[in-house]
Amino acid sequence: MRIWILCVGSLLLGGSLLFSGCAHARAPVPGFWYSDVHDGYVVSGNVGHAKVGEAMATSYLGLIAIGDASIKAAMDSQSITKIHHVDYYTHSIMGVIATYKIQVYGE
């Protein structure tokens, strides 16, 4: 009975380590199991923010990462030439999938 409990415990621990990946994205506060964080930066208060450009990158298990989440890519998506402010969103689930999205507001 003792060996059976040890085997089941080892399987549960090993399975939890196997199925928890290493994918993460930048965030002002960490969250290992789940993270859904929004943050932003004030760049300039001199222009309006009629346009919103977005760019995104995604990581799978920390092994594969795709996307262009640069401010330049977000600006190019809506032809923004002057930045008002920048927001970013981080979403991560147990290190399996992590998404980083940036939004640029401006004219």
Residue pairs with C-beta under 8 A, 6 or more apart in sequence:
19 94
19 96
20 94
20 95
20 96
21 60
21 61
21 62
21 63
21 94
21 95
21 96
21 97
22 61
22 62
22 63
22 95
23 59
23 60
23 61
23 62
23 63
23 65
23 92
23 95
23 96
23 97
23 98
24 59
24 62
24 92
24 95
24 98
25 35
25 57
25 59
25 90
25 91
25 92
25 98
25 99
25 100
26 88
26 90
26 100
27 35
27 37
27 39
27 90
27 92
28 37
28 39
29 35
29 37
31 37
31 92
32 94
32 95
33 93
33 94
34 92
34 93
34 94
35 90
35 91
35 92
35 98
36 89
36 90
36 91
37 89
37 90
37 91
38 87
38 88
38 89
38 90
39 87
39 88
39 90
40 85
40 86
40 87
40 88
41 85
41 86
41 87
42 85
43 83
43 84
43 85
43 86
44 82
44 83
44 84
44 85
45 84
46 82
47 82
47 83
47 84
47 106
47 107
48 84
48 106
48 107
49 84
49 85
49 105
49 106
49 107
50 107
51 78
51 79
51 80
51 105
51 106
51 107
52 78
52 103
52 104
52 105
53 73
53 74
53 75
53 76
53 77
53 78
53 80
53 103
53 104
53 106
54 74
54 77
54 101
54 102
54 103
54 104
55 67
55 68
55 69
55 70
55 71
55 73
55 74
55 77
55 101
55 102
55 104
56 67
56 69
56 99
56 100
56 101
56 102
57 65
57 66
57 67
57 68
57 69
57 99
57 100
58 65
58 66
58 67
58 97
58 98
58 99
58 100
59 65
59 97
59 98
59 99
60 96
60 97
61 95
61 96
61 97
62 95
62 98
67 100
69 100
69 101
69 102
70 102
71 83
71 86
71 102
71 104
74 80
74 86
74 102
74 103
74 104
75 81
75 83
75 104
75 106
78 104
80 104
80 106
80 107
81 106
81 107
82 106
82 107
83 104
83 105
83 106
84 105
84 106
84 107
85 105
86 102
86 103
86 104
86 105
87 102
87 103
87 105
88 100
88 101
88 102
88 103
89 99
89 100
89 101
89 102
89 103
90 98
90 99
90 100
91 98
91 99
91 101
92 98
92 99
